[in-house]
Amino acid sequence: MNISRISRLALALAFGVTLSACSSTPPDQQPSEQVAPGTASRPILSAAEAKNFTRAHYFSAMDPNAAPWTPSSINLPKQPDFVVGPAGAQGVTHTSIQAAVDAAITKHSASRQYIAILPGEYEGTVYVPAAPGSITLYGLGEKAVDVKIGLAIDSEVDSTTWRHLVNPAGKYMPGKPAWYMFDNCQRKRAATIGVMCSAVFWSQNNGLQLQNLTIQNTLGDSVDAGNHQAVALRSDGDKVQINNVNILGRQNTFFVTNSGVQNTLQNNRLTRTLVTNSYIEGDVDMVSGRGAVVFDNTDFRVVNSRTQQEGYVFAPATQSNLFYGFLAVNSRFTAAGDGVAQLGRSLD
């Protein structure tokens, strides 16, 4: 079996992951009847092949002499560097997440900067630019749903409509850290802004950490069943950790790629991400992109209320010179009904 080819998809069924509609039998008690080698359209790993699909392999470096990335748990400080919340609330330094991100970046510190977010709903985009230091954003609520970051963005709108939606009060301005990200998208001459500019939360920060948050593209079912890419979370950074985060949307909910500061895909750059204890919901190609991503103890939910058609959980576009794309372990896959979901398809 050609492992380099089939590894483009998340071949996590070899690790006991389940994909099912709601039923009376718990998913972890529904044994798979699939055995290796499977078929041409549904290849199944043998036990020997499955040994290659480990966190260490996915997080290896492009340089064969470099050690793999070995992320540890996210550790939060007793006192964050910045606190986001309502004006006048105790400890609050900024009333918007973007303002706190800008302040963290302009410190020009190589040390990790911590941004705590008080419970509430934060409407609007958040752009985290590339920087020498890494950023950690985390919610202070009891649950991930207590802090919601959201906006309805459709890839099919034109750049003028997008500009007024994303930057109504001028939070992105020349001289501010994330201006280059906004400016790249507003300068598009295509008829639509496309998937690359449709994210609510977009980060190019290496070492980014997100914890205890909900990030959602609220476009939802307000559009037809056609192509309406609406990214909730996009990450271009390497060594990214996401823990206890709800990522909600429909088409291309979670987009993990390797673009540089010019917002173009790279052919020689590896981006690695660890997602733990999280929940991801969508319909078409809900997890997509070029990144190497390991999902551990994560719930995937496929819905078809918008499309009334079958959708795909994974749509990797893994670079041809890399072996590993998406891997899910100890995770659960559910769908809104029978005939709603497929595990994945390759877009490379």
C-alpha positions as CSV (number, residue, x, y, z in Angstrom):
1,M,0.0,0.0,0.0
2,N,1.3,3.5,-0.9
3,I,1.5,5.1,2.5
4,S,2.6,8.5,1.2
5,R,-0.6,8.7,-0.9
6,I,-3.1,7.5,1.6
7,S,-1.6,9.6,4.4
8,R,-3.1,12.7,2.7
9,L,-6.3,11.6,4.5
10,A,-6.9,11.3,8.2
11,L,-6.6,7.5,8.4
12,A,-7.6,7.5,12.0
13,L,-10.0,4.6,11.8
14,A,-7.0,2.4,12.4
15,F,-6.9,3.9,15.9
16,G,-10.4,3.1,16.9
17,V,-12.1,6.4,15.9
18,T,-15.8,6.2,15.2
19,L,-18.0,7.8,12.5
20,S,-21.7,7.4,13.1
21,A,-25.1,9.0,13.2
22,C,-26.9,9.2,16.4
23,S,-27.9,5.8,17.7
24,S,-28.7,4.0,20.9
25,T,-25.4,2.2,20.8
26,P,-22.5,4.3,22.2
27,P,-20.0,5.0,19.3
28,D,-17.1,3.4,21.2
29,Q,-19.1,0.2,21.3
30,Q,-19.7,0.0,17.6
31,P,-16.9,-2.2,16.1
32,S,-15.7,-1.4,12.7
33,E,-16.1,-4.2,10.1
34,Q,-13.4,-2.8,7.9
35,V,-10.1,-4.7,7.6
36,A,-6.9,-4.1,5.8
37,P,-6.1,-3.5,3.0
38,G,-9.7,-2.3,2.3
39,T,-10.4,-1.1,-1.2
40,A,-9.1,1.4,-3.7
41,S,-11.7,3.9,-2.6
42,R,-11.5,3.0,1.1
43,P,-8.0,1.9,1.9
44,I,-7.5,0.5,5.4
45,L,-4.1,0.5,7.2
46,S,-2.6,-2.7,8.4
47,A,-1.3,-2.9,12.0
48,A,2.3,-2.5,10.6
49,E,1.3,0.5,8.5
50,A,-0.6,2.1,11.4
51,K,2.6,2.3,13.4
52,N,3.8,5.1,11.1
53,F,0.9,7.3,12.1
54,T,1.9,8.7,15.4
55,R,2.2,12.2,16.9
56,A,6.0,12.0,16.7
57,H,5.9,11.4,12.9
58,Y,3.3,14.1,12.3
59,F,5.4,16.6,14.4
60,S,8.7,15.8,12.8
61,A,10.6,18.6,11.2
62,M,11.4,19.0,7.5
63,D,15.1,18.8,8.4
64,P,15.6,15.1,9.1
65,N,18.4,16.0,11.6
66,A,16.1,18.2,13.7
67,A,14.2,16.8,16.7
68,P,10.4,16.6,16.4
69,W,8.1,19.1,18.1
70,T,7.0,17.7,21.5
71,P,4.3,20.0,22.9
72,S,3.5,19.9,26.5
73,S,0.2,21.1,28.2
74,I,-0.7,24.8,28.0
75,N,0.4,26.5,31.2
76,L,-1.3,29.7,32.2
77,P,0.2,32.4,34.4
78,K,-1.3,33.6,37.6
79,Q,-1.4,37.1,36.1
80,P,-1.9,37.6,32.3
81,D,-0.2,40.4,30.4
82,F,-3.5,41.7,29.1
83,V,-7.2,41.2,30.0
84,V,-10.1,41.8,27.6
85,G,-13.5,42.6,28.8
86,P,-16.1,45.3,29.5
87,A,-14.8,48.8,30.2
88,G,-14.4,49.3,33.9
89,A,-14.4,45.7,34.8
90,Q,-11.6,44.7,37.3
91,G,-8.3,44.1,35.7
92,V,-9.4,44.9,32.1
93,T,-6.8,46.4,29.9
94,H,-8.6,46.4,26.6
95,T,-12.2,46.2,25.5
96,S,-11.5,44.3,22.2
97,I,-9.5,41.2,21.5
98,Q,-7.8,42.8,18.5
99,A,-6.6,45.8,20.6
100,A,-5.0,43.4,23.1
101,V,-3.4,41.4,20.3
102,D,-2.0,44.6,18.8
103,A,-0.6,45.7,22.2
104,A,1.0,42.3,22.7
105,I,2.7,42.4,19.3
106,T,3.9,46.0,19.7
107,K,5.8,45.1,22.8
108,H,8.3,43.4,20.4
109,S,9.0,40.8,23.1
110,A,10.4,37.4,22.4
111,S,8.6,36.2,25.5
112,R,5.2,34.6,25.2
113,Q,2.4,37.1,25.8
114,Y,-0.8,36.0,27.6
115,I,-4.2,37.5,26.8
116,A,-7.1,36.5,29.1
117,I,-10.6,37.1,27.9
118,L,-13.6,37.7,30.3
119,P,-16.9,35.8,29.5
120,G,-18.9,37.5,26.8
121,E,-19.7,37.7,23.1
122,Y,-17.0,39.4,21.0
123,E,-18.3,40.2,17.5
124,G,-15.7,40.8,14.8
125,T,-12.6,39.4,13.4
126,V,-9.3,38.7,15.2
127,Y,-6.0,38.8,13.2
128,V,-2.8,37.6,15.0
129,P,0.2,38.6,12.8
130,A,3.6,36.9,12.5
131,A,5.9,38.1,15.3
132,P,9.1,37.2,17.1
133,G,7.1,36.1,20.2
134,S,4.2,33.8,20.6
135,I,0.7,34.7,21.8
136,T,-1.7,32.7,24.2
137,L,-5.4,33.7,24.2
138,Y,-7.6,32.0,26.7
139,G,-11.1,32.4,28.1
140,L,-11.8,33.0,31.8
141,G,-15.2,31.4,31.7
142,E,-16.1,28.0,33.2
143,K,-16.7,26.6,29.8
144,A,-15.5,27.2,26.2
145,V,-18.9,28.5,25.3
146,D,-18.6,31.4,27.8
147,V,-16.3,33.3,25.5
148,K,-17.6,33.6,21.9
149,I,-15.7,35.2,19.1
150,G,-17.8,35.4,15.9
151,L,-18.9,37.1,12.7
152,A,-20.7,36.0,9.5
153,I,-18.2,36.1,6.6
154,D,-18.9,34.6,3.2
155,S,-16.1,33.8,0.7
156,E,-18.4,34.8,-2.1
157,V,-18.7,38.5,-1.2
158,D,-16.7,41.2,-3.1
159,S,-13.8,43.0,-1.4
160,T,-15.7,46.2,-0.8
161,T,-18.5,44.4,1.1
162,W,-15.9,42.4,3.0
163,R,-13.9,45.6,3.9
164,H,-17.0,47.3,5.4
165,L,-17.9,44.1,7.3
166,V,-14.5,43.4,8.7
167,N,-13.2,46.9,9.4
168,P,-16.2,49.2,10.1
169,A,-14.5,51.3,12.8
170,G,-11.0,51.2,11.5
171,K,-9.4,48.8,13.9
172,Y,-7.1,47.8,11.0
173,M,-5.0,50.8,10.0
174,P,-1.6,51.5,8.5
175,G,1.0,51.1,11.2
176,K,-0.9,48.6,13.2
177,P,0.5,45.0,13.5
178,A,-2.2,43.2,11.6
179,W,-2.6,45.9,8.9
180,Y,-0.7,43.8,6.3
181,M,-3.2,40.9,6.7
182,F,-6.2,43.1,6.2
183,D,-4.6,45.1,3.4
184,N,-3.7,42.0,1.4
185,C,-7.4,41.0,1.4
186,Q,-8.9,44.4,0.7
187,R,-6.6,44.8,-2.4
188,K,-8.0,41.7,-4.0
189,R,-9.1,42.3,-7.6
190,A,-11.0,39.1,-8.0
191,A,-14.8,39.0,-8.0
192,T,-14.9,37.5,-4.5
193,I,-12.6,37.5,-1.5
194,G,-12.3,33.7,-1.5
195,V,-11.5,31.2,1.2
196,M,-8.2,32.8,2.1
197,C,-9.9,36.0,3.4
198,S,-13.1,34.4,4.9
199,A,-11.8,33.6,8.4
200,V,-13.2,35.1,11.6
201,F,-10.0,34.3,13.5
202,W,-6.8,34.3,11.4
203,S,-3.4,33.7,12.8
204,Q,0.1,33.7,11.3
205,N,1.7,33.5,14.8
206,N,4.2,30.6,15.4
207,G,3.6,29.1,18.8
208,L,0.0,30.4,19.0
209,Q,-2.0,28.9,21.9
210,L,-5.8,29.0,22.2
211,Q,-7.7,27.6,25.2
212,N,-11.3,27.7,26.5
213,L,-12.9,29.7,23.7
214,T,-15.6,29.4,21.1
215,I,-14.7,30.7,17.6
216,Q,-17.5,30.7,15.1
217,N,-18.3,31.9,11.6
218,T,-22.0,32.6,12.0
219,L,-22.9,32.6,8.3
220,G,-24.5,29.2,9.0
221,D,-27.6,28.4,7.0
222,S,-28.3,31.9,5.8
223,V,-26.9,31.1,2.4
224,D,-27.8,28.4,-0.2
225,A,-26.2,25.0,-0.7
226,G,-23.6,26.3,-3.2
227,N,-20.0,27.2,-2.6
228,H,-19.9,29.5,0.5
229,Q,-16.6,28.9,2.2
230,A,-16.9,30.5,5.7
231,V,-13.8,29.8,7.8
232,A,-14.1,30.1,11.6
233,L,-10.5,29.6,12.4
234,R,-7.5,29.8,10.1
235,S,-3.9,29.2,11.2
236,D,-0.8,29.6,9.2
237,G,1.6,29.2,12.1
238,D,3.9,26.4,13.2
239,K,3.8,24.7,16.6
240,V,0.2,25.8,17.3
241,Q,-1.8,24.4,20.3
242,I,-5.6,24.5,20.6
243,N,-7.2,23.1,23.7
244,N,-10.8,23.1,24.8
245,V,-12.0,25.2,21.9
246,N,-15.3,25.1,20.0
247,I,-14.7,25.8,16.2
248,L,-18.1,26.3,14.6
249,G,-19.2,26.9,11.0
250,R,-20.3,25.2,7.9
251,Q,-18.0,25.0,4.8
252,N,-14.2,25.0,5.6
253,T,-14.8,25.6,9.3
254,F,-11.1,25.0,10.3
255,F,-8.5,25.9,7.8
256,V,-4.9,25.0,8.6
257,T,-2.4,26.0,6.0
258,N,1.1,27.4,5.5
259,S,0.8,30.8,3.9
260,G,3.5,33.5,4.4
261,V,3.0,37.2,5.0
262,Q,1.9,37.7,1.4
263,N,-1.0,35.4,2.0
264,T,0.2,32.9,-0.6
265,L,0.7,29.2,0.0
266,Q,4.3,28.0,0.4
267,N,5.9,24.9,-1.0
268,N,8.7,24.5,1.5
269,R,7.1,25.3,4.8
270,L,5.7,22.9,7.4
271,T,3.1,24.0,9.9
272,R,2.3,21.7,12.8
273,T,-0.8,21.9,15.1
274,L,-2.1,20.0,18.1
275,V,-5.8,20.1,18.8
276,T,-7.0,18.6,22.1
277,N,-10.3,18.3,24.0
278,S,-12.1,20.4,21.4
279,Y,-15.3,20.4,19.2
280,I,-15.5,21.1,15.5
281,E,-18.7,21.4,13.5
282,G,-19.4,22.0,9.8
283,D,-20.7,20.6,6.6
284,V,-18.4,20.7,3.5
285,D,-14.7,20.1,3.9
286,M,-14.9,21.2,7.5
287,V,-11.2,20.6,8.3
288,S,-9.0,21.5,5.3
289,G,-5.5,22.8,4.3
290,R,-1.8,22.0,4.1
291,G,-0.9,21.7,7.7
292,A,0.1,18.6,9.7
293,V,-2.5,18.4,12.5
294,V,-3.1,15.9,15.3
295,F,-6.5,15.8,16.9
296,D,-6.7,14.1,20.3
297,N,-9.9,13.6,22.2
298,T,-11.8,15.9,19.8
299,D,-15.4,15.7,18.7
300,F,-16.3,16.2,15.0
301,R,-19.9,16.9,14.1
302,V,-21.1,17.0,10.4
303,V,-24.4,18.7,9.7
304,N,-26.3,19.1,6.5
305,S,-29.0,21.6,7.3
306,R,-27.6,24.0,4.7
307,T,-26.6,21.7,1.9
308,Q,-29.0,18.7,2.3
309,Q,-26.1,16.8,0.9
310,E,-23.3,14.5,2.1
311,G,-20.3,16.4,3.5
312,Y,-16.7,15.6,4.3
313,V,-14.9,15.9,7.6
314,F,-11.3,16.1,6.3
315,A,-10.1,17.7,3.1
316,P,-6.3,17.8,3.3
317,A,-4.1,19.4,0.7
318,T,-0.9,17.9,2.0
319,Q,2.3,19.0,0.1
320,S,3.7,16.3,-2.2
321,N,7.1,16.4,-0.3
322,L,5.5,15.6,3.0
323,F,4.1,12.3,4.3
324,Y,1.6,13.4,6.9
325,G,-1.6,15.5,6.9
326,F,-4.4,15.0,9.4
327,L,-4.5,12.5,12.2
328,A,-7.3,11.9,14.7
329,V,-6.9,9.7,17.8
330,N,-9.2,9.0,20.7
331,S,-11.8,11.1,19.0
332,R,-15.5,10.9,18.0
333,F,-17.2,11.5,14.7
334,T,-21.0,12.1,14.6
335,A,-23.4,13.2,11.9
336,A,-26.8,14.8,11.9
337,G,-28.3,11.7,10.3
338,D,-27.7,8.7,8.0
339,G,-25.9,9.4,4.7
340,V,-24.7,12.8,5.9
341,A,-20.9,12.4,6.2
342,Q,-17.8,10.9,4.7
343,L,-14.5,10.8,6.6
344,G,-12.6,12.7,4.0
345,R,-11.3,13.4,0.6
346,S,-7.9,14.6,-0.7
347,L,-7.7,18.1,-2.3
348,D,-4.0,17.8,-3.2
